[in-house]
Amino acid sequence: MIKNFLFLCITLMLLAVPNGKGEAAGITTYEKFIVPSYWTEHNPDGDKIVLNAAAVEAFNKKVVAASPSVYEMANYPKQVAGKTVAAYVGNYTDLSDDMYREGKLVSDNYKNILRAQTNAAAIPAEVTVRYGVTVRRTNVRNLPTGEGLFYYASDRNFDALQETALDPSEAVAILHTSANGYFYYVQAYNYRGWVSKFDVAETDRSTWLRYAAPKSFLTVVDRDYTLKADGEQVFFQQGSRLQMSDKKDSTYTVKIPVRTKDGKLQEEKVVLSRNASLNEGYLPYTTNNLIRGAFKFYGSVYGWGGLRNSVDCSSFISNVYRTVGIFLPRNADEQETSAGIHKKMGNMSSAQRANVVKGLTPGSTLHMDGHVMFYLGSSNDTPYAIHSLGSHYTGGTRHSTMQVVVSDLNLQKSSGNTYLDELTTCVTFR
């Protein structure tokens, strides 16, 4: 199943050149279309509040109810049945296929070592949750190893064991430890998997709750933000939250989590200059704020599962919505079925599909098998989207893109069908 999904992601989308009217067929680099101002100026209700703070909170509860992978971490149970944790831990990549590490075929012995590292036999009948906070950006892995496994010897982009990445200051529930003691199996608000224990600091529940449900915080609203703490550069991606302890006219003081040598949480106070990368609390939920947030990533490298400190198609969507306080599922298929207003495309004609898309609110998501896009609006009756794109096809020829692009929906799949004709659902999160 994962192999098929990777193939879909590897084989997505059409290089295009703007024509004399300033329109594009496929990917566009037309100067007006690749900046947020064009789309915000053509969005009449763009500065209107979509949901106020109370409505955002209520919507997030609907997301939790509709999405099995999303949790209100503050309400996460203090104990979890061992058989439940065993099922989580045992749901790893099918290692029966040929896989490659650094271009070389992986042996069955190596695969057995990975299986053994899950330490499933050590899971008790009842797991008492431990509480952790991420101290740096950390990869969430399908198995307890930092080494990449790939389905093709030449591939270096689509690591089959990479699930997602967590930013610093993220509250996690620690459910299990690998056999060698180097990895924790954790639950974050919208994903679970293995992370390096050296990227997590353990703490008591009351301290942990400040990170699980922060009251006073800054939100990263730029593509990313880096600060220095504990002698290292700490990288935060868009939508991350920093615990705020004080503010003055020109500065903020934040508490940055640090891991002690014995794995416990300490907090280092860091003074930051006020700047456009940080916002007190969340941005107001307006569609223009979403558009501006989306364009922060324009031109960024595609990052499967958050690799390269960047975004794939669904983490791009998730990050943009975090800036306004909406916490969505991590993966595109769950974003498609989560809370919101859904428009199913079904057996519509191309013209009918185009009309549905053009009637959407900017910021709505456009879903197809294996991919999701952020709808920007229409120009000369042509709908456009911004999205993190792995690849696409032109007349059966594959083009590797690996970038966040703006395009219309005439991009092609390997079948020759356009993205418009492959759309399954459009979702507006309200």
C-alpha positions as CSV (number, residue, x, y, z in Angstrom):
1,M,0.0,0.0,0.0
2,I,2.8,2.4,0.9
3,K,4.7,1.5,-2.2
4,N,1.6,2.3,-4.3
5,F,1.2,5.6,-2.5
6,L,4.8,6.5,-3.0
7,F,4.5,5.8,-6.7
8,L,1.5,8.2,-6.9
9,C,3.5,10.9,-5.2
10,I,6.6,10.3,-7.3
11,T,4.5,10.4,-10.5
12,L,2.5,13.6,-10.3
13,M,2.2,16.9,-12.9
14,L,3.4,20.1,-16.8
15,L,5.9,22.7,-17.2
16,A,4.2,25.8,-18.7
17,V,5.0,29.1,-20.1
18,P,2.6,32.1,-19.7
19,N,1.0,33.0,-23.0
20,G,0.4,36.5,-24.3
21,K,-2.6,37.0,-22.0
22,G,-0.6,36.2,-18.9
23,E,-2.3,32.9,-18.5
24,A,-0.6,29.5,-18.0
25,A,-1.2,25.9,-19.1
26,G,0.0,23.8,-16.2
27,I,2.7,25.3,-13.9
28,T,3.0,29.1,-14.2
29,T,5.9,31.5,-13.5
30,Y,3.8,34.5,-14.7
31,E,5.0,37.2,-12.3
32,K,1.5,38.3,-11.2
33,F,0.4,34.8,-10.3
34,I,3.3,33.9,-8.1
35,V,2.9,36.5,-5.5
36,P,0.0,36.7,-2.9
37,S,-1.0,40.3,-3.7
38,Y,-2.7,39.3,-7.0
39,W,-4.9,36.7,-5.3
40,T,-5.7,38.8,-2.2
41,E,-6.7,41.8,-4.3
42,H,-9.0,39.5,-6.4
43,N,-10.6,38.0,-3.3
44,P,-13.5,40.3,-2.3
45,D,-14.2,38.8,1.1
46,G,-10.6,38.0,1.8
47,D,-10.3,40.0,4.9
48,K,-13.6,38.9,6.4
49,I,-13.3,36.7,9.5
50,V,-14.2,33.2,8.5
51,L,-14.4,31.9,12.1
52,N,-13.7,33.8,15.3
53,A,-11.6,32.3,18.1
54,A,-14.5,30.4,19.7
55,A,-15.6,29.1,16.4
56,V,-12.1,27.9,15.6
57,E,-11.9,26.0,18.8
58,A,-15.3,24.4,18.1
59,F,-14.2,23.5,14.6
60,N,-11.1,21.8,15.9
61,K,-13.3,19.6,18.1
62,K,-15.1,18.6,14.9
63,V,-11.8,17.7,13.3
64,V,-10.9,15.5,16.3
65,A,-14.3,13.8,16.1
66,A,-14.0,13.2,12.3
67,S,-10.3,12.3,12.1
68,P,-9.0,9.1,13.9
69,S,-5.4,10.4,13.8
70,V,-6.1,13.8,15.5
71,Y,-6.2,14.3,19.3
72,E,-6.7,17.0,21.8
73,M,-3.5,16.2,23.5
74,A,-4.6,17.8,26.8
75,N,-7.3,15.1,26.9
76,Y,-5.1,12.2,25.9
77,P,-5.6,9.3,28.3
78,K,-3.1,8.6,31.1
79,Q,-3.1,4.9,30.4
80,V,-3.5,3.0,27.1
81,A,-4.2,-0.7,26.6
82,G,-1.1,-2.6,25.7
83,K,-2.8,-4.3,22.8
84,T,-3.6,-0.9,21.4
85,V,0.0,0.2,21.6
86,A,1.1,-3.1,20.1
87,A,-1.2,-2.6,17.2
88,Y,0.3,0.9,16.7
89,V,3.8,-0.4,16.9
90,G,3.1,-3.3,14.6
91,N,1.7,-1.2,11.8
92,Y,4.9,-0.6,10.0
93,T,6.1,-0.7,6.4
94,D,5.8,-4.0,4.6
95,L,9.4,-5.1,4.5
96,S,8.7,-8.0,2.2
97,D,9.4,-5.9,-0.9
98,D,12.9,-5.2,-2.1
99,M,14.2,-2.1,-0.4
100,Y,17.4,-0.1,-0.8
101,R,19.7,1.7,1.7
102,E,22.3,4.0,0.2
103,G,21.6,2.5,-3.2
104,K,22.2,-1.1,-2.0
105,L,19.7,-3.9,-1.6
106,V,18.7,-4.4,2.1
107,S,19.3,-7.9,3.4
108,D,16.6,-9.9,5.2
109,N,18.8,-9.9,8.3
110,Y,18.7,-6.1,8.4
111,K,15.0,-6.2,8.1
112,N,14.7,-8.6,10.9
113,I,16.9,-6.3,13.1
114,L,14.4,-3.5,12.4
115,R,11.5,-5.7,13.3
116,A,13.2,-6.7,16.6
117,Q,13.9,-3.1,17.5
118,T,10.2,-2.5,17.8
119,N,10.5,-4.3,21.1
120,A,6.8,-5.4,20.9
121,A,7.2,-8.2,23.4
122,A,8.1,-5.7,26.1
123,I,4.8,-3.8,25.8
124,P,2.9,-4.4,29.1
125,A,-0.8,-5.1,29.4
126,E,-1.4,-1.5,30.4
127,V,0.8,1.3,29.2
128,T,1.3,4.3,31.5
129,V,1.8,7.3,29.4
130,R,4.9,9.4,29.9
131,Y,5.1,13.0,28.9
132,G,7.6,14.6,26.6
133,V,8.3,17.8,24.7
134,T,10.3,18.0,21.5
135,V,13.5,20.1,21.8
136,R,14.3,20.3,18.1
137,R,12.7,19.5,14.8
138,T,12.6,15.7,14.7
139,N,11.6,13.1,12.1
140,V,8.8,10.7,12.9
141,R,9.7,7.3,11.6
142,N,7.7,4.2,10.7
143,L,10.4,2.0,12.3
144,P,13.0,2.9,15.0
145,T,15.9,3.9,12.8
146,G,17.1,7.1,11.3
147,E,18.4,5.4,8.2
148,G,16.4,5.8,5.0
149,L,14.9,2.9,3.1
150,F,13.8,3.3,-0.6
151,Y,11.9,1.2,-3.1
152,Y,14.3,2.2,-5.9
153,A,18.1,2.1,-5.7
154,S,18.4,5.6,-7.3
155,D,15.8,7.3,-5.1
156,R,16.9,9.7,-2.4
157,N,13.7,11.7,-2.1
158,F,10.9,9.3,-1.0
159,D,12.1,7.5,2.2
160,A,9.6,4.7,2.9
161,L,10.1,5.0,6.6
162,Q,9.6,8.8,6.8
163,E,6.2,9.7,8.1
164,T,6.4,13.4,9.1
165,A,8.4,15.8,11.2
166,L,7.6,17.5,14.5
167,D,8.6,21.0,15.3
168,P,10.3,22.0,18.7
169,S,8.0,22.6,21.6
170,E,5.5,19.9,20.5
171,A,3.8,17.9,23.3
172,V,4.0,14.2,22.8
173,A,2.7,11.2,24.7
174,I,5.5,8.6,25.1
175,L,4.0,5.1,24.7
176,H,7.0,2.8,24.2
177,T,10.8,2.5,23.8
178,S,12.8,0.6,21.2
179,A,14.9,-2.4,22.1
180,N,18.2,-0.4,22.0
181,G,16.6,2.5,24.0
182,Y,17.4,5.1,21.3
183,F,13.9,5.7,20.0
184,Y,10.5,6.5,21.6
185,Y,7.2,5.6,20.1
186,V,5.1,8.8,20.6
187,Q,1.7,10.2,19.9
188,A,1.6,13.8,18.7
189,Y,-1.6,15.8,18.0
190,N,-2.0,14.4,14.5
191,Y,0.6,11.6,14.1
192,R,2.3,8.8,15.9
193,G,5.5,7.0,15.3
194,W,9.2,6.6,16.3
195,V,11.3,9.6,17.2
196,S,14.9,9.9,18.5
197,K,14.8,10.0,22.3
198,F,17.5,12.6,22.1
199,D,15.0,15.0,20.5
200,V,12.5,14.6,23.4
201,A,12.7,15.9,27.0
202,E,10.5,14.2,29.6
203,T,8.6,16.2,32.1
204,D,5.6,16.1,34.5
205,R,2.1,16.3,33.3
206,S,1.4,19.8,34.5
207,T,4.4,21.3,32.7
208,W,3.5,19.2,29.6
209,L,0.0,20.6,29.6
210,R,1.5,24.1,29.0
211,Y,2.8,22.8,25.7
212,A,-0.2,20.6,24.9
213,A,-2.7,23.5,25.3
214,P,-0.6,26.7,25.5
215,K,-2.3,29.9,26.7
216,S,0.4,32.5,25.9
217,F,2.4,31.8,22.8
218,L,3.9,33.1,19.6
219,T,3.0,31.5,16.3
220,V,5.6,31.3,13.5
221,V,3.8,32.8,10.5
222,D,6.8,32.9,8.1
223,R,7.9,29.8,6.2
224,D,10.3,29.1,9.1
225,Y,12.1,30.7,12.0
226,T,15.4,29.9,13.7
227,L,16.7,30.9,17.1
228,K,19.6,29.9,19.2
229,A,19.1,27.9,22.4
230,D,21.3,25.6,24.4
231,G,24.2,26.3,22.1
232,E,22.4,25.2,18.9
233,Q,20.3,26.7,16.1
234,V,16.7,25.6,16.7
235,F,14.5,25.4,13.6
236,F,10.7,26.1,13.7
237,Q,8.5,25.7,10.7
238,Q,5.4,27.7,9.9
239,G,2.6,27.1,12.4
240,S,4.9,26.2,15.3
241,R,4.1,27.7,18.7
242,L,6.7,29.2,21.1
243,Q,5.9,29.6,24.8
244,M,5.8,33.3,25.6
245,S,6.7,34.4,29.2
246,D,7.0,38.2,28.8
247,K,6.8,41.0,26.2
248,K,8.0,44.5,25.9
249,D,7.6,47.2,23.3
250,S,10.3,45.7,21.0
251,T,10.9,42.2,22.4
252,Y,9.4,38.9,23.4
253,T,10.8,36.5,26.0
254,V,10.1,32.9,25.2
255,K,10.7,29.6,27.0
256,I,12.6,27.1,24.8
257,P,12.5,23.5,25.9
258,V,16.0,21.9,26.4
259,R,16.9,18.3,27.1
260,T,19.2,17.7,30.1
261,K,21.8,14.9,30.0
262,D,19.4,12.6,31.9
263,G,16.6,13.3,29.4
264,K,14.6,15.7,31.5
265,L,13.0,19.0,30.4
266,Q,14.5,22.4,31.3
267,E,13.4,25.7,29.8
268,E,15.8,28.3,28.6
269,K,14.6,31.9,28.3
270,V,15.4,33.5,25.0
271,V,14.7,37.2,24.2
272,L,13.6,37.8,20.6
273,S,13.1,41.0,18.7
274,R,9.6,41.6,17.5
275,N,9.4,40.8,13.8
276,A,7.0,39.8,11.0
277,S,7.9,36.1,11.4
278,L,6.1,35.9,14.7
279,N,2.6,36.7,15.7
280,E,1.1,36.8,19.2
281,G,-1.3,33.9,19.3
282,Y,-2.9,32.9,16.0
283,L,-3.6,35.1,13.0
284,P,-7.3,35.9,12.4
285,Y,-8.9,33.2,10.3
286,T,-9.3,35.0,7.0
287,T,-8.8,33.6,3.5
288,N,-6.3,36.4,2.7
289,N,-4.2,35.4,5.7
290,L,-4.2,31.8,4.4
291,I,-3.1,33.0,0.9
292,R,-0.3,35.0,2.3
293,G,0.8,32.1,4.5
294,A,0.7,29.7,1.5
295,F,3.0,31.9,-0.6
296,K,5.6,31.9,2.2
297,F,6.5,28.5,0.7
298,Y,6.4,29.4,-2.9
299,G,9.5,28.0,-4.6
300,S,10.5,25.9,-1.6
301,V,11.9,22.4,-2.3
302,Y,9.5,19.5,-2.0
303,G,10.1,17.7,1.3
304,W,8.6,14.2,1.5
305,G,7.3,13.7,5.1
306,G,8.9,17.0,6.2
307,L,12.4,16.0,5.0
308,R,14.8,18.8,3.9
309,N,13.1,21.1,6.5
310,S,10.4,21.6,4.0
311,V,6.9,20.4,3.1
312,D,5.1,17.8,1.0
313,C,1.6,18.5,-0.3
314,S,-0.3,17.8,2.9
315,S,2.1,19.2,5.5
316,F,2.0,22.4,3.3
317,I,-1.8,22.6,3.9
318,S,-1.5,21.7,7.6
319,N,1.1,24.3,8.3
320,V,-0.8,27.1,6.6
321,Y,-3.9,26.3,8.6
322,R,-2.0,26.1,11.9
323,T,-1.3,29.8,11.6
324,V,-5.0,30.6,12.0
325,G,-5.4,28.0,14.8
326,I,-7.0,25.2,12.7
327,F,-5.3,21.8,13.4
328,L,-5.9,19.4,10.5
329,P,-4.9,15.8,10.0
330,R,-1.4,15.3,8.7
331,N,-2.1,13.2,5.5
332,A,-4.0,14.3,2.4
333,D,-6.6,11.4,2.5
334,E,-7.6,12.3,6.1
335,Q,-7.7,16.0,5.3
336,E,-10.1,15.0,2.5
337,T,-12.5,13.3,4.9
338,S,-12.1,15.6,8.0
339,A,-14.5,18.2,9.2
340,G,-15.6,20.9,6.8
341,I,-17.8,21.5,3.8
342,H,-17.3,18.8,1.2
343,K,-18.0,18.9,-2.5
344,K,-17.8,15.5,-4.1
345,M,-16.8,15.6,-7.7
346,G,-18.2,12.1,-8.7
347,N,-18.9,11.6,-12.3
348,M,-19.1,15.3,-13.3
349,S,-18.0,16.5,-16.7
350,S,-14.9,18.7,-16.9
351,A,-17.1,21.8,-17.3
352,Q,-19.1,20.9,-14.2
353,R,-15.9,20.3,-12.2
354,A,-14.5,23.6,-13.3
355,N,-17.7,25.4,-12.1
356,V,-17.5,23.7,-8.7
357,V,-13.9,24.7,-8.2
358,K,-14.5,28.3,-9.3
359,G,-17.3,28.6,-6.8
360,L,-15.0,27.6,-3.9
361,T,-13.7,30.0,-1.3
362,P,-9.9,30.6,-1.7
363,G,-8.0,28.4,0.7
364,S,-10.3,25.4,0.0
365,T,-8.4,22.2,-0.6
366,L,-8.5,20.3,-3.9
367,H,-8.1,16.5,-3.5
368,M,-7.1,13.8,-5.9
369,D,-5.7,10.3,-5.2
370,G,-2.3,10.9,-3.6
371,H,-2.3,14.7,-3.7
372,V,-3.8,17.9,-2.3
373,M,-3.7,21.5,-3.5
374,F,-4.6,24.9,-2.1
375,Y,-7.1,26.8,-4.2
376,L,-6.2,30.4,-4.9
377,G,-9.0,31.6,-7.1
378,S,-9.6,32.1,-10.8
379,S,-8.2,34.3,-13.6
380,N,-9.9,34.6,-17.0
381,D,-12.2,31.8,-15.9
382,T,-9.3,29.4,-15.2
383,P,-8.9,28.1,-11.6
384,Y,-5.4,28.1,-10.0
385,A,-3.8,26.4,-7.0
386,I,-0.6,26.5,-5.1
387,H,0.8,23.2,-4.0
388,S,4.0,21.2,-3.1
389,L,4.5,19.1,-6.2
390,G,6.7,16.0,-6.6
391,S,6.3,15.4,-10.3
392,H,3.9,15.4,-13.2
393,Y,3.5,14.1,-16.8
394,T,3.3,15.6,-20.3
395,G,2.0,13.2,-22.9
396,G,3.4,10.2,-21.0
397,T,6.7,11.8,-20.1
398,R,7.5,12.3,-16.5
399,H,8.9,15.6,-15.2
400,S,10.4,15.8,-11.7
401,T,9.4,19.1,-10.1
402,M,10.1,18.8,-6.4
403,Q,9.0,22.3,-5.6
404,V,6.1,24.4,-4.3
405,V,4.4,25.8,-7.5
406,V,1.4,27.7,-8.7
407,S,-0.5,26.0,-11.5
408,D,-3.8,25.6,-13.2
409,L,-5.5,22.2,-13.2
410,N,-4.4,21.2,-16.7
411,L,-1.5,19.3,-15.2
412,Q,-1.4,15.7,-16.3
413,K,-1.1,12.3,-14.6
414,S,0.6,9.4,-16.2
415,S,-2.8,8.4,-17.7
416,G,-3.0,11.7,-19.6
417,N,-5.9,12.8,-17.5
418,T,-5.8,16.3,-16.2
419,Y,-5.8,17.1,-12.5
420,L,-9.2,18.7,-12.9
421,D,-10.6,15.4,-14.1
422,E,-8.9,13.5,-11.3
423,L,-10.3,15.6,-8.5
424,T,-12.3,13.6,-6.0
425,T,-13.3,16.1,-3.3
426,C,-13.0,19.8,-2.6
427,V,-13.1,20.8,1.1
428,T,-13.6,24.2,2.8
429,F,-12.6,24.2,6.4
430,R,-15.4,26.0,8.3
